[in-house]
């Protein structure tokens, strides 16, 4: 159950009660695609960096180790020793982004595994059954994510099919939750709004799925090629048509600035691979912008990544030491950077919630975004080591 605690403009401050604990929103979900965060980060580590929710992926876990095996192990929470809420993505995005060849039919999608090429099929019922086996706290509906640049006719056809798939997801989840041997009989379902960058399709779809009285609503199909301005426009357009008394989730977004802009537009839930992916390449977030610790100027730097940061890396280690680990290929360097970045994101979300509680979110947002520019200008100067590495990564 979602409880709206406070608003500031369209920004929402809430809490979402689940069978696995209450989530304070706005919240960032740490991405553990295959039930682990890349960068040697354990579930125990997450407990120390203000993590509230973990996101795992249906498609990948279906392939390895197999959702049947996770079910036999007692579900994802027992499998990965996690006592916090877990959201599972439906697998739809991976089906459409990783499969080189696929056939979309009303019943679902026929495709081949990106691992070994064997034939696979996934439709609404299959996605719900896999997620039920996983026993996640929140399951996402199976949908098609059309390209942001697809034409209006195709996007309309795709979204209509996604709506029919959502109806089937809801029916199947109700059935699965009623079974005596289901892992989590209180599993929740979030629907996904699609429509590329077409206002009319987005709005009509939001209206249709809002009538289904789901546990939450996501805005999908963004951060897949459109500009930031187009993404913000879609949020401005569609969020007002989604239920305010339910959580709103912006899928796959994004940078710290993206998150602040989306919170202002009424978004509660976020996920993104940026903090872990960038951390594995030595790129770390600070309140003054992003740094690349592989840059030679950090070789003898005795400062922490960020002064005052309470993450495991900053409390003990210097930029110079972490750079040495990264240059030496030591996994510890990557791990410390990932831990720092995840802490940065989770701590920023806590600051956002505090600002909303205190009624000064607009001031916090302005000050925070302005602060990001100091290192960005320095580190992306033409010809700099960081700029070169960013273009590669």
MOUR-V503583 format. One record per pair of residues at least 12 apart in sequence whose ideal C-beta (glycine too) atoms are under 10 Angstrom apart, sorted by the first residue. I is the first residue (numbers start at 0). J is the second residue. D is the distance in whole Angstrom. If there is no record, write none. Layout:
((I	J	D) (I	J	D))
//
This chain:
((0	14	9) (0	15	7) (0	16	5) (0	17	9) (0	21	9) (0	187	10) (0	214	9) (0	244	10) (0	245	10) (1	13	6) (1	14	8) (1	15	5) (1	16	8) (1	17	10) (1	22	9) (1	24	8) (1	214	8) (1	215	7) (1	242	9) (1	243	9) (1	244	6) (1	245	5) (1	246	5) (1	247	10) (1	267	8) (2	14	5) (2	15	8) (2	16	7) (2	21	9) (2	24	10) (2	244	9) (3	24	9) (3	243	7) (3	244	6) (3	245	9) (3	246	10) (3	267	10) (4	23	9) (4	24	9) (4	352	9) (4	355	8) (4	356	8) (5	352	10) (5	355	6) (5	356	7) (5	357	10) (5	358	8) (5	360	10) (6	243	8) (6	265	9) (6	355	8) (6	358	10) (6	360	10) (7	262	9) (7	263	9) (7	354	8) (7	355	6) (7	356	10) (7	357	10) (7	358	6) (7	359	8) (7	360	5) (7	361	7) (7	363	10) (7	364	10) (8	263	7) (8	264	9) (8	265	9) (8	360	8) (8	361	7) (9	234	9) (9	235	9) (9	238	7) (9	239	8) (9	243	9) (9	262	9) (9	263	7) (9	264	6) (9	265	4) (9	266	9) (10	25	8) (10	259	10) (10	261	9) (10	262	5) (10	263	5) (10	264	8) (10	265	7) (10	266	9) (10	267	10) (10	351	8) (10	354	9) (10	355	6) (10	360	5) (10	361	8) (10	364	9) (11	24	7) (11	25	7) (11	238	10) (11	243	7) (11	244	10) (11	246	9) (11	247	8) (11	262	8) (11	264	10) (11	265	6) (11	266	8) (11	267	6) (11	355	8) (12	24	7) (12	25	8) (12	262	9) (12	267	9) (12	351	9) (12	352	6) (12	353	9) (12	354	9) (12	355	4) (12	356	6) (12	358	10) (12	360	8) (13	25	8) (13	26	9) (13	243	10) (13	244	9) (13	245	10) (13	246	7) (13	247	10) (13	267	6) (13	352	9) (13	355	9) (14	26	10) (14	246	10) (14	267	10) (14	352	10) (15	51	10) (15	52	9) (15	84	8) (15	136	10) (15	137	9) (15	187	9) (15	214	9) (15	215	8) (15	245	9) (15	246	5) (15	267	8) (15	268	8) (16	84	10) (17	52	9) (17	83	10) (17	84	5) (17	85	10) (17	86	10) (17	136	5) (17	137	7) (17	183	10) (17	185	8) (17	186	10) (17	187	7) (17	214	9) (18	84	8) (18	136	7) (18	183	7) (18	184	9) (18	185	4) (18	186	8) (18	187	9) (19	52	9) (19	76	7) (19	81	8) (19	82	7) (19	83	6) (19	84	4) (19	85	7) (19	134	10) (19	135	9) (19	136	5) (19	137	9) (19	183	8) (19	185	9) (20	51	8) (20	52	9) (20	82	8) (20	83	6) (20	84	6) (20	136	8) (21	51	9) (21	84	9) (22	51	5) (22	52	6) (22	83	9) (22	84	6) (22	86	10) (22	136	9) (22	137	9) (22	246	8) (22	267	9) (22	268	8) (23	51	7) (23	267	10) (23	348	8) (23	349	8) (23	352	6) (24	51	9) (24	52	10) (24	246	6) (24	247	9) (24	248	10) (24	262	9) (24	266	9) (24	267	4) (24	268	7) (24	269	10) (24	348	9) (24	351	10) (24	352	8) (24	355	9) (25	246	9) (25	247	10) (25	249	10) (25	258	8) (25	259	10) (25	261	8) (25	262	5) (25	265	10) (25	266	7) (25	267	5) (25	268	7) (25	269	7) (25	347	10) (25	348	6) (25	349	10) (25	351	6) (25	352	7) (25	355	8) (25	360	10) (26	50	10) (26	51	5) (26	52	6) (26	84	9) (26	246	9) (26	248	9) (26	267	7) (26	268	6) (26	269	7) (26	270	9) (26	345	9) (26	348	6) (26	349	9) (26	351	9) (26	352	8) (27	49	9) (27	50	9) (27	51	8) (27	52	8) (27	54	10) (27	255	10) (27	258	7) (27	268	8) (27	269	5) (27	270	7) (27	271	8) (27	274	8) (27	341	9) (27	343	10) (27	344	5) (27	345	6) (27	346	10) (27	347	8) (27	348	5) (27	349	10) (27	351	9) (28	50	9) (28	51	8) (28	52	4) (28	53	7) (28	54	4) (28	55	10) (28	84	9) (28	85	9) (28	86	6) (28	88	10) (28	137	10) (28	248	9) (28	250	10) (28	268	6) (28	269	7) (28	270	4) (28	271	9) (28	344	10) (28	345	10) (28	348	10) (29	44	10) (29	45	6) (29	48	8) (29	49	10) (29	50	5) (29	51	9) (29	52	7) (29	53	5) (29	54	7) (29	83	9) (29	270	8) (29	271	10) (29	272	10) (29	274	8) (29	275	8) (29	337	10) (29	341	6) (29	344	8) (29	345	7) (30	53	8) (30	54	5) (30	55	8) (30	56	8) (30	88	9) (30	251	9) (30	270	6) (30	271	7) (30	272	5) (30	273	9) (30	274	8) (30	275	6) (30	276	9) (30	341	9) (31	45	8) (31	50	10) (31	53	5) (31	54	7) (31	55	5) (31	56	9) (31	75	9) (31	79	7) (31	81	9) (31	85	8) (31	275	9) (32	54	8) (32	55	7) (32	56	5) (32	58	9) (32	59	5) (32	60	8) (32	88	9) (32	93	9) (32	272	8) (32	275	9) (33	55	7) (33	56	7) (33	59	5) (33	60	6) (33	62	9) (33	63	7) (33	64	9) (33	79	10) (34	53	8) (34	55	5) (34	56	9) (34	59	9) (34	60	6) (34	63	10) (34	64	9) (34	69	8) (34	75	6) (34	78	6) (34	79	5) (34	80	10) (34	81	8) (34	85	9) (34	87	10) (34	133	9) (35	53	10) (35	55	9) (35	79	7) (36	50	9) (36	53	8) (36	54	10) (36	272	10) (36	274	9) (36	275	6) (36	278	10) (36	334	10) (36	337	7) (36	338	9) (36	341	7) (37	272	8) (37	275	5) (37	276	8) (37	278	9) (37	279	6) (37	333	9) (37	337	7) (38	274	9) (38	275	5) (38	276	9) (38	278	6) (38	279	5) (38	330	8) (38	333	5) (38	334	5) (38	335	9) (38	336	8) (38	337	3) (38	338	8) (38	340	9) (38	341	9) (39	279	10) (39	330	6) (39	331	8) (39	333	7) (39	334	4) (39	335	10) (39	337	8) (39	338	9) (40	275	7) (40	278	9) (40	333	10) (40	334	7) (40	337	6) (40	338	6) (40	341	7) (41	79	9) (41	80	9) (41	334	10) (42	76	10) (42	79	6) (42	80	5) (42	81	5) (42	82	9) (42	83	8) (43	80	8) (43	81	10) (44	311	8) (44	334	8) (44	337	9) (44	338	6) (44	341	8) (44	342	10) (45	79	10) (45	81	8) (45	83	8) (45	338	9) (45	341	8) (45	342	10) (45	345	9) (46	81	9) (46	82	8) (46	83	8) (47	309	9) (47	310	9) (47	311	7) (47	338	9) (47	342	8) (48	309	9) (48	310	6) (48	311	7) (48	337	10) (48	338	6) (48	339	9) (48	340	10) (48	341	5) (48	342	4) (48	343	9) (48	344	9) (48	345	6) (48	346	8) (49	309	9) (49	310	9) (49	341	9) (49	342	7) (49	344	9) (49	345	4) (49	346	6) (49	347	10) (49	348	8) (49	349	6) (50	81	9) (50	83	7) (50	341	7) (50	342	9) (50	344	10) (50	345	6) (51	83	6) (51	84	7) (51	345	7) (51	348	8) (51	349	9) (52	81	10) (52	83	6) (52	84	5) (52	85	7) (52	86	6) (52	136	8) (52	137	8) (52	268	8) (52	269	10) (52	270	8) (52	345	10) (53	75	9) (53	76	10) (53	79	8) (53	81	6) (53	83	6) (53	84	8) (53	85	5) (53	86	8) (53	87	10) (53	135	9) (53	136	9) (53	270	10) (54	84	10) (54	85	7) (54	86	5) (54	87	7) (54	88	6) (54	135	9) (54	137	9) (54	139	9) (54	250	10) (54	268	9) (54	269	10) (54	270	5) (54	271	10) (54	272	10) (55	69	10) (55	75	6) (55	78	10) (55	79	8) (55	81	9) (55	85	6) (55	86	8) (55	87	5) (55	88	8) (55	130	10) (55	133	7) (55	135	7) (56	86	10) (56	87	7) (56	88	5) (56	89	9) (56	90	7) (56	92	9) (56	93	7) (56	133	10) (56	139	10) (57	87	5) (57	88	6) (57	89	6) (57	90	4) (57	91	9) (57	93	8) (57	94	10) (57	121	8) (57	125	9) (57	126	6) (57	127	9) (57	129	5) (57	130	6) (57	132	10) (57	133	7) (57	135	9) (57	138	8) (57	139	8) (57	141	9) (58	87	10) (58	88	8) (58	89	8) (58	90	3) (58	91	8) (58	92	8) (58	93	4) (58	94	6) (58	96	10) (58	97	8) (58	98	10) (58	110	10) (58	112	9) (58	113	9) (58	119	9) (58	121	8) (58	126	9) (58	129	9) (59	88	9) (59	90	8) (59	93	7) (59	97	9) (59	113	9) (59	114	9) (60	75	8) (60	78	9) (60	87	8) (60	88	10) (60	90	9) (60	129	8) (60	130	9) (60	132	9) (60	133	6) (60	135	10) (61	90	7) (61	93	10) (61	112	10) (61	119	8) (61	121	8) (61	125	9) (61	126	9) (61	128	10) (61	129	5) (61	130	9) (61	132	9) (61	133	9) (62	90	10) (62	93	10) (62	112	6) (62	113	8) (62	114	6) (62	115	9) (62	117	9) (62	119	8) (63	112	10) (63	114	7) (64	78	9) (65	129	10) (65	132	9) (66	87	10) (66	125	10) (66	128	8) (66	129	4) (66	130	8) (66	131	9) (66	132	4) (66	133	6) (66	134	10) (67	129	9) (67	132	7) (68	132	9) (69	129	9) (69	132	6) (69	133	6) (69	134	8) (69	182	9) (70	128	10) (70	129	9) (70	131	8) (70	132	4) (70	133	8) (70	134	8) (70	180	9) (70	181	9) (70	182	6) (71	132	9) (72	134	10) (72	182	10) (73	134	8) (73	182	7) (74	131	9) (74	132	8) (74	133	6) (74	134	3) (74	135	8) (74	181	9) (74	182	4) (74	183	7) (75	87	8) (75	130	10) (75	132	9) (75	133	5) (75	134	6) (75	135	6) (75	136	9) (75	182	8) (75	183	9) (76	133	9) (76	134	7) (76	135	8) (76	136	8) (76	182	8) (76	183	8) (77	134	8) (77	182	9) (78	133	8) (78	134	9) (81	136	10) (83	136	9) (84	135	8) (84	136	4) (84	137	7) (84	187	9) (85	133	8) (85	134	8) (85	135	5) (85	136	5) (85	137	8) (85	138	10) (85	183	9) (86	130	10) (86	135	6) (86	136	7) (86	137	4) (86	138	8) (86	139	7) (86	187	9) (86	189	8) (86	215	9) (86	217	10) (86	248	8) (86	268	8) (86	270	8) (87	126	9) (87	129	8) (87	130	5) (87	131	10) (87	133	6) (87	134	9) (87	135	4) (87	136	9) (87	137	7) (87	138	6) (87	139	7) (87	186	9) (88	126	10) (88	130	9) (88	135	10) (88	137	10) (88	138	9) (88	139	5) (88	141	10) (88	189	10) (88	191	10) (88	217	10) (88	219	10) (88	250	8) (88	251	9) (88	270	8) (89	121	9) (89	123	9) (89	125	10) (89	126	5) (89	127	8) (89	129	9) (89	130	7) (89	138	7) (89	139	4) (89	140	6) (89	141	5) (89	142	7) (89	164	10) (89	168	8) (89	188	10) (89	189	9) (89	191	8) (89	217	10) (89	219	10) (90	108	10) (90	119	10) (90	121	6) (90	125	9) (90	126	6) (90	129	7) (90	130	9) (90	139	9) (90	141	7) (91	107	10) (91	108	8) (91	121	8) (91	123	9) (91	126	7) (91	139	8) (91	140	8) (91	141	5) (91	142	5) (91	143	6) (91	144	6) (91	161	9) (91	164	9) (91	191	8) (91	193	10) (91	219	8) (92	139	9) (92	142	8) (92	143	9) (92	144	5) (92	191	10) (92	219	8) (92	220	9) (92	223	9) (92	250	8) (92	251	8) (93	110	10) (93	113	8) (93	121	9) (93	144	10) (94	107	9) (94	108	5) (94	109	10) (94	110	6) (94	113	10) (94	119	8) (94	120	10) (94	121	6) (94	126	9) (94	141	9) (94	142	10) (94	143	9) (94	144	9) (95	108	8) (95	110	9) (95	142	9) (95	143	6) (95	144	5) (95	145	8) (95	146	9) (95	223	10) (96	113	9) (96	144	8) (96	223	8) (97	110	8) (97	111	10) (97	112	9) (97	113	4) (97	114	9) (98	110	4) (98	111	6) (98	112	8) (98	113	7) (98	119	8) (98	121	10) (99	111	7) (99	113	8) (99	116	9) (100	116	10) (101	119	10) (101	121	10) (102	120	9) (103	143	7) (103	156	10) (103	157	8) (103	160	8) (104	120	9) (104	122	8) (104	160	9) (105	122	9) (105	160	7) (105	163	8) (105	164	9) (106	120	8) (106	122	5) (106	123	9) (106	124	9) (106	125	10) (106	164	10) (106	167	10) (107	120	6) (107	121	6) (107	122	2) (107	123	7) (107	124	8) (107	125	7) (107	126	8) (107	141	8) (107	164	8) (107	167	9) (108	120	7) (108	121	6) (108	122	7) (108	125	10) (108	126	10) (108	141	9) (108	143	8) (109	121	9) (109	122	10) (121	141	7) (122	141	7) (122	164	7) (122	167	8) (122	168	9) (122	171	10) (123	140	7) (123	141	5) (123	142	9) (123	161	10) (123	163	8) (123	164	4) (123	165	8) (123	166	8) (123	167	4) (123	168	5) (123	169	9) (123	170	9) (123	171	6) (123	172	9) (124	141	9) (124	164	9) (124	167	6) (124	168	8) (124	170	9) (124	171	5) (124	172	10) (124	174	9) (124	175	9) (125	141	8) (125	171	9) (126	138	8) (126	139	8) (126	140	8) (126	141	4) (126	142	9) (126	164	9) (126	167	10) (126	168	7) (126	171	9) (126	172	10) (127	139	10) (127	140	8) (127	141	7) (127	167	8) (127	168	5) (127	169	9) (127	170	9) (127	171	4) (127	172	5) (127	173	10) (127	174	9) (127	175	6) (127	176	10) (127	186	9) (127	188	8) (128	171	7) (128	172	10) (128	174	10) (128	175	7) (129	141	10) (130	168	9) (130	171	10) (130	172	8) (130	175	9) (130	182	10) (130	183	9) (130	186	7) (130	188	9) (131	171	9) (131	172	7) (131	174	9) (131	175	4) (131	176	8) (131	178	8) (131	181	6) (131	182	7) (131	183	8) (131	184	9) (131	186	6) (132	175	9) (132	181	9) (132	182	7) (133	182	7) (133	183	9) (133	186	9) (134	181	8) (134	182	3) (134	183	4) (134	184	9) (134	185	10) (134	186	7) (135	182	9) (135	183	7) (135	186	7) (135	187	9) (136	183	7) (136	185	8) (136	186	7) (136	187	7) (136	214	10) (137	183	10) (137	186	7) (137	187	5) (137	188	8) (137	189	6) (137	214	7) (137	215	7) (137	217	10) (137	246	9) (137	248	9) (137	268	9) (138	168	8) (138	172	7) (138	175	9) (138	183	9) (138	186	6) (138	187	7) (138	188	5) (138	189	7) (138	214	9) (139	168	9) (139	187	10) (139	188	8) (139	189	5) (139	190	8) (139	191	7) (139	215	9) (139	217	7) (139	219	9) (139	248	9) (139	250	8) (140	161	8) (140	162	10) (140	164	7) (140	165	5) (140	166	9) (140	167	9) (140	168	4) (140	169	8) (140	172	9) (140	188	6) (140	189	7) (140	190	5) (140	191	6) (140	208	9) (140	211	10) (140	213	8) (140	216	10) (140	217	8) (140	219	10) (141	161	8) (141	164	5) (141	165	8) (141	167	8) (141	168	6) (141	171	10) (141	191	9) (142	157	9) (142	158	9) (142	160	9) (142	161	4) (142	162	9) (142	164	6) (142	165	7) (142	168	9) (142	190	8) (142	191	5) (142	192	9) (142	193	6) (142	217	9) (142	219	6) (142	220	9) (143	156	10) (143	157	5) (143	158	8) (143	160	7) (143	161	5) (143	164	8) (143	191	10) (143	193	7) (143	219	9) (143	220	9) (144	157	9) (144	161	9) (144	191	8) (144	193	7) (144	195	9) (144	219	6) (144	220	5) (144	221	9) (144	223	7) (144	250	9) (144	251	10) (145	157	5) (145	158	8) (145	161	9) (145	193	7) (145	194	8) (145	195	6) (145	200	10) (145	219	10) (145	220	7) (145	223	9) (146	195	7) (146	220	8) (146	223	7) (146	224	7) (146	225	10) (147	195	5) (147	196	6) (147	197	10) (147	220	7) (147	221	8) (147	222	9) (147	223	5) (147	224	5) (147	225	4) (147	226	9) (147	229	7) (147	230	9) (147	233	9) (148	195	8) (148	196	8) (148	223	9) (148	224	6) (148	225	8) (149	195	6) (149	196	10) (149	197	9) (149	220	10) (150	195	9) (150	197	10) (151	194	10) (151	195	8) (151	197	6) (151	199	9) (151	200	7) (153	195	9) (154	193	8) (154	194	6) (154	195	5) (154	196	9) (154	197	6) (154	200	6) (154	201	9) (154	204	10) (154	220	9) (155	194	8) (155	195	10) (155	197	8) (155	199	9) (155	200	6) (155	203	9) (155	204	9) (157	193	7) (157	194	9) (157	195	9) (157	200	9) (157	220	10) (158	192	9) (158	193	5) (158	194	5) (158	195	9) (158	197	9) (158	200	6) (158	201	9) (158	203	8) (158	204	5) (158	207	9) (158	208	10) (158	220	9) (159	200	9) (159	203	10) (159	204	9) (159	207	9) (160	193	10) (161	190	9) (161	191	7) (161	192	9) (161	193	5) (161	194	9) (161	204	8) (161	207	10) (161	208	9) (161	219	9) (161	220	10) (162	190	9) (162	193	9) (162	203	10) (162	204	7) (162	207	6) (162	208	7) (162	211	9) (164	190	10) (164	191	10) (165	188	9) (165	189	10) (165	190	5) (165	191	8) (165	204	10) (165	207	9) (165	208	6) (165	211	7) (165	213	8) (166	190	10) (166	207	10) (166	208	10) (166	211	7) (168	188	7) (168	189	10) (168	190	8) (168	191	10) (168	211	10) (168	213	9) (169	188	6) (169	190	8) (169	208	10) (169	211	6) (169	212	9) (169	213	7) (171	188	10) (172	186	7) (172	187	9) (172	188	5) (172	213	10) (172	214	10) (173	188	9) (176	188	9) (186	214	9) (187	213	8) (187	214	4) (187	215	7) (187	246	10) (188	211	9) (188	213	6) (188	214	6) (188	215	8) (189	208	10) (189	213	6) (189	214	6) (189	215	4) (189	216	6) (189	217	5) (189	245	9) (189	246	8) (189	247	10) (189	248	6) (189	250	10) (189	268	9) (190	204	9) (190	205	10) (190	207	9) (190	208	4) (190	209	9) (190	211	6) (190	212	10) (190	213	5) (190	214	9) (190	215	8) (190	216	6) (190	217	7) (190	219	10) (190	241	9) (190	245	10) (190	248	10) (191	204	9) (191	208	8) (191	213	10) (191	216	8) (191	217	5) (191	218	8) (191	219	4) (191	220	8) (191	248	9) (191	250	7) (192	204	5) (192	205	5) (192	206	10) (192	207	9) (192	208	6) (192	209	9) (192	216	6) (192	217	7) (192	218	5) (192	219	7) (192	220	8) (192	221	10) (192	233	9) (192	237	6) (192	238	9) (192	240	8) (192	241	7) (192	247	9) (192	248	10) (192	250	10) (193	205	10) (193	208	10) (193	217	10) (193	218	9) (193	219	6) (193	220	5) (193	221	10) (194	218	9) (194	219	9) (194	220	7) (194	233	8) (194	236	9) (194	237	8) (195	220	6) (195	221	9) (195	223	9) (195	224	10) (195	225	8) (195	229	10) (195	233	9) (196	220	9) (196	221	9) (196	224	10) (196	225	6) (196	226	9) (196	229	5) (196	230	9) (196	232	8) (196	233	6) (196	236	9) (197	233	9) (197	236	10) (198	232	8) (198	233	8) (198	235	10) (198	236	5) (198	237	8) (199	236	10) (200	237	10) (201	218	8) (201	220	9) (201	232	10) (201	233	6) (201	234	10) (201	236	6) (201	237	5) (201	238	10) (201	240	8) (202	236	6) (202	237	6) (202	239	9) (202	240	6) (203	240	9) (204	237	8) (204	240	9) (205	218	9) (205	236	9) (205	237	5) (205	238	8) (205	239	9) (205	240	4) (205	241	5) (205	242	9) (206	237	10) (206	240	6) (206	241	9) (207	240	10) (208	240	10) (208	241	8) (208	242	10) (209	240	7) (209	241	6) (209	242	5) (209	245	8) (210	242	10) (212	242	8) (212	245	9) (213	242	9) (213	245	7) (214	245	7) (214	246	8) (215	241	9) (215	242	9) (215	245	5) (215	246	4) (215	247	7) (215	248	6) (215	267	8) (215	268	7) (216	237	10) (216	238	9) (216	240	10) (216	241	5) (216	242	7) (216	245	6) (216	246	7) (216	247	6) (216	248	7) (216	267	10) (216	268	10) (217	241	9) (217	246	9) (217	247	7) (217	248	4) (217	249	7) (217	250	5) (217	251	10) (217	266	10) (217	268	8) (217	270	10) (218	230	9) (218	233	7) (218	234	7) (218	236	10) (218	237	6) (218	238	7) (218	241	8) (218	247	7) (218	248	7) (218	249	5) (218	250	7) (218	251	10) (218	252	9) (218	261	9) (218	264	10) (218	266	8) (219	248	9) (219	249	9) (219	250	5) (219	251	8) (220	233	8) (220	250	8) (220	251	9) (221	233	6) (221	234	8) (221	237	10) (221	249	7) (221	250	7) (221	251	7) (221	252	6) (221	253	9) (221	257	10) (221	261	9) (222	249	8) (222	250	8) (222	251	5) (222	252	5) (222	253	6) (222	254	10) (222	257	8) (222	271	8) (222	273	10) (223	250	10) (223	251	8) (227	252	10) (227	253	8) (227	254	9) (227	256	8) (227	257	7) (227	260	8) (230	249	9) (230	252	7) (230	253	8) (230	257	8) (230	260	9) (230	261	8) (230	264	10) (231	257	9) (231	260	6) (231	261	8) (231	263	9) (231	264	7) (233	249	10) (233	264	10) (234	247	9) (234	249	7) (234	252	9) (234	260	8) (234	261	6) (234	263	9) (234	264	4) (234	265	8) (234	266	7) (235	263	10) (235	264	6) (235	265	9) (236	264	10) (237	264	10) (237	265	10) (238	261	9) (238	264	6) (238	265	4) (238	266	7) (239	264	9) (239	265	8) (241	265	8) (241	266	10) (243	265	7) (245	267	9) (246	266	9) (246	267	4) (246	268	6) (247	261	9) (247	264	9) (247	265	6) (247	266	5) (247	267	5) (247	268	7) (248	266	7) (248	267	7) (248	268	4) (248	269	8) (248	270	8) (249	261	5) (249	262	9) (249	264	9) (249	265	10) (249	266	5) (249	267	9) (249	268	7) (249	269	6) (249	270	9) (249	271	9) (250	268	9) (250	269	9) (250	270	7) (250	271	9) (251	269	9) (251	270	7) (251	271	6) (251	272	8) (251	273	10) (252	266	8) (252	269	6) (252	270	8) (252	271	6) (252	273	9) (253	269	7) (253	270	9) (253	271	5) (253	273	7) (254	271	8) (254	273	6) (254	274	10) (254	277	10) (254	284	9) (254	289	9) (254	371	9) (255	271	10) (255	273	9) (255	274	9) (255	284	7) (255	286	9) (255	288	10) (255	289	9) (255	343	8) (255	344	7) (255	347	6) (255	348	10) (255	367	8) (255	368	8) (255	371	7) (256	364	9) (256	367	8) (256	368	5) (256	371	6) (256	372	10) (256	375	10) (257	269	8) (257	271	8) (257	273	9) (258	271	8) (258	344	8) (258	347	7) (258	348	8) (258	351	8) (258	364	10) (259	347	8) (259	351	7) (259	354	10) (259	360	9) (259	363	8) (259	364	5) (259	365	9) (259	367	6) (259	368	6) (259	371	9) (260	364	8) (260	368	8) (262	348	9) (262	351	6) (262	352	10) (262	354	9) (262	355	8) (262	360	7) (262	363	10) (262	364	8) (263	351	10) (263	360	7) (263	361	8) (263	364	6) (269	344	8) (269	348	8) (271	344	8) (273	289	10) (273	340	8) (273	344	8) (274	336	9) (274	337	7) (274	338	10) (274	339	9) (274	340	4) (274	341	5) (274	342	9) (274	343	7) (274	344	5) (274	345	9) (275	333	10) (275	336	9) (275	337	5) (275	338	10) (275	340	7) (275	341	7) (275	344	10) (276	337	9) (276	340	9) (276	392	8) (277	289	7) (277	291	9) (277	336	8) (277	337	9) (277	340	6) (277	389	9) (277	392	7) (278	292	10) (278	312	10) (278	332	10) (278	333	7) (278	334	8) (278	335	8) (278	336	4) (278	337	4) (278	338	8) (278	339	7) (278	340	4) (278	341	8) (278	343	10) (279	325	9) (279	330	10) (279	332	9) (279	333	5) (279	334	9) (279	336	7) (279	337	6) (279	340	9) (279	392	9) (280	292	9) (280	293	8) (280	325	9) (280	333	8) (280	336	8) (280	388	7) (280	389	9) (280	391	9) (280	392	5) (281	293	5) (281	294	9) (281	297	9) (281	321	8) (281	322	7) (281	324	9) (281	325	5) (281	326	9) (281	332	7) (281	333	8) (281	336	6) (281	385	10) (281	388	8) (281	392	9) (282	336	8) (282	340	8) (282	378	9) (282	385	8) (282	388	8) (282	389	7) (282	392	7) (283	304	5) (283	305	8) (283	308	10) (283	310	10) (283	312	8) (283	313	10) (283	318	9) (283	321	8) (283	335	9) (283	336	5) (283	337	9) (283	339	5) (283	340	6) (283	343	8) (283	374	10) (284	304	9) (284	305	8) (284	308	10) (284	336	10) (284	339	8) (284	340	5) (284	341	10) (284	342	9) (284	343	4) (284	344	7) (284	347	9) (284	371	9) (284	374	10) (285	303	10) (285	304	7) (285	305	4) (285	306	9) (285	308	8) (285	313	10) (285	339	9) (285	340	10) (285	343	7) (285	370	9) (285	371	9) (285	373	9) (285	374	6) (286	305	7) (286	306	10) (286	307	9) (286	308	9) (286	343	8) (286	346	10) (286	347	9) (286	350	10) (286	366	10) (286	367	7) (286	370	5) (286	371	7) (286	373	9) (286	374	9) (287	305	8) (287	370	6) (287	371	7) (287	372	8) (287	373	4) (287	374	5) (287	375	8) (287	377	9) (288	370	8) (288	371	5) (288	372	6) (288	373	6) (288	374	3) (288	375	4) (288	376	8) (288	377	8) (288	378	7) (288	379	9) (289	340	10) (289	371	8) (289	374	6) (289	375	7) (289	378	7) (289	379	9) (289	385	8) (289	389	8) (290	304	7) (290	305	9) (290	318	8) (290	336	10) (290	374	6) (290	375	10) (290	377	9) (290	378	6) (290	385	7) (291	322	10) (291	325	10) (291	374	10) (291	378	6) (291	379	10) (291	383	9) (291	384	7) (291	385	4) (291	386	9) (291	387	9) (291	388	5) (291	389	7) (291	392	9) (292	304	8) (292	318	6) (292	319	9) (292	320	10) (292	321	6) (292	322	5) (292	323	10) (292	324	9) (292	325	6) (292	326	9) (292	332	8) (292	335	10) (292	336	7) (292	339	10) (292	385	9) (293	321	10) (293	322	7) (293	325	6) (293	326	7) (293	332	10) (293	384	7) (293	385	8) (293	387	10) (293	388	6) (294	318	10) (294	322	8) (294	378	7) (294	383	7) (294	384	5) (294	385	5) (294	386	10) (294	387	10) (294	388	8) (295	322	9) (295	326	10) (295	384	6) (296	318	9) (296	322	10) (296	377	10) (296	378	10) (296	383	9) (296	384	8) (296	385	9) (297	317	9) (297	318	5) (297	319	6) (297	320	10) (297	321	8) (297	322	5) (297	323	10) (297	325	10) (297	384	10) (298	318	9) (298	319	6) (298	322	6) (298	323	8) (298	326	9) (299	317	9) (299	318	9) (299	319	5) (299	322	9) (300	317	6) (300	318	4) (300	319	5) (300	320	9) (300	321	9) (300	322	8) (301	317	5) (301	318	8) (301	319	6) (301	320	9) (302	317	6) (302	318	6) (302	319	8) (303	315	8) (303	316	7) (303	317	6) (303	318	7) (303	320	10) (303	321	9) (303	339	9) (304	316	8) (304	317	9) (304	318	6) (304	321	7) (304	335	8) (304	336	8) (304	339	5) (304	340	9) (304	342	10) (304	343	9) (305	318	10) (305	339	8) (305	342	10) (305	343	8) (308	339	7) (308	342	7) (308	343	7) (308	346	8) (309	342	7) (309	346	8) (310	335	9) (310	338	6) (310	339	5) (310	340	9) (310	341	8) (310	342	4) (310	343	7) (310	345	9) (310	346	8) (311	334	9) (311	335	7) (311	338	5) (311	339	8) (311	342	8) (312	331	10) (312	332	10) (312	334	9) (312	335	4) (312	336	7) (312	337	9) (312	338	6) (312	339	4) (312	340	9) (312	342	8) (313	335	9) (313	338	9) (313	339	6) (313	342	8) (313	343	10) (315	335	9) (316	331	9) (316	332	9) (316	335	6) (316	339	9) (320	332	8) (320	335	9) (321	333	9) (321	334	10) (321	335	5) (321	336	7) (321	339	9) (324	336	9) (347	363	10) (347	367	8) (350	363	7) (350	367	8) (351	363	7) (351	364	8) (351	367	9) (354	366	10) (354	367	9))
//
